[in-house]
Amino acid sequence: MGTKSEFRDRDYWIVENSLYIEPSFRLQKIANLVNRHAGDRESTLLDVGCGPAALQPLLKSNVSYFGIDIAIHRPAANLREIDASRAPIAFEGRRFDFVTALGFFEYMGPQQDQKLLEIRAALKPTGELLMTYINFSHYRKAVWPNYNNVRSIAQMRASLAEVFQIEQCFPASHHWRQKQPGKNALSGLQMHLNRNIPVLSRFLAVEYLFVCSQQQDPNRSGGS
C-alpha cells in the first residue's frame, strides 16, 4: 500500500465520468444522509470530484448544490472545472454546510493531507464532510492501476482525525465482490445499514463512509 504522484488528466476523466450519469447506490445513500442532516434548513453543499453531478437531483430543494471536477460535461453556474490535484479545492471563496468527496481520495496520492486542509477551509464552522474510501482489505481486493493513494481504512481514519472530528465511520455497503451492491445484493436493506458488522465488515465492506465535523479545538485530534 502507498501513494504515487501520477495523476490522470482531463482527457481521461471526460470519458470516465460519462459512465456515472445514473445515480449509484453510493450516491443515493449519501443523498439520504445529507437530506436527513439538512432537515428543512436552507443549506449549501460542495461536491468535490462531482463528475456528471449525478448527486444533485437526489437532494432536497433546500440543499443548494455546487460541484467541482477536472472534467465538466455540461457547464453550469453552480459547477466549476478545477483540477484538484493541482489547484485548491474552493468555489469562489464560499463556505459550505456540507462537503462530499466520494471516490475522490483514492486518486489524490501525496496531495491527500493538503486536500483535507482545503476541505476544512471550505466548510462552515458547523459544517460536515461526508466522504468515502475503498476498503483495500476486501477479501477479493482489486487495486485498480489508476489508484495512486492506496491506504488501509485505519490509515485513512488516522489522517482524517488530524484535521476533523470523526463522528461516524461505517461501511457504505457490503458485497462479496468489491463493487457497489445492485438489485441482487440486498441494496434496500443496506441503504439504511449504517454500522459495522463484526468480522463480516472487515472482509466484505466495499468502501467506508466517514461523517466528519470541524474540530472545536484545532490543536486537538479528532476521534469517533
C-alpha angles and dihedrals in degrees: 000000000000147000136289130196098226117112128189115238133229094270090063097045096046087065097038094050091058088069092065104055092114113072111257128217088260093054092049092051093049091047090053090053095046093047091050095046093046093050110174097327121112106256141174128220132194114203108204111206089011097172108188091353092248090157093065100077091049094062126090118257092252091062109082110210128218126172141189127194140155090243120035114186099191115028115223137167091256095049130075129190104227129157098221092192088067106020131050121269101249142121113213093309094298123147119216141212090221135022120190124196109179119177087347110111093056085075101043099083112175090357093069099101094044091051091053089055091049091051090050089054091050093054125087115240089261094038129124133222116211113188140159131214129186120253101237089185092069110134090238093043115179115185106202110219091234092064108100097174111059111169137149119257088248090056092048091047091052091051092049092049090060090064108021143033105250107221098174138006120181140137113284087209145341127229135159086232122051096257139093115277121264132194093298098050101073090262093164092056093042092052088073099032104106103166143076119265110216113253093346097071094053092063104025104037106113094200138340127244119217124198110195137179133194115280111249090215112039090205093058124082118231131241141178 
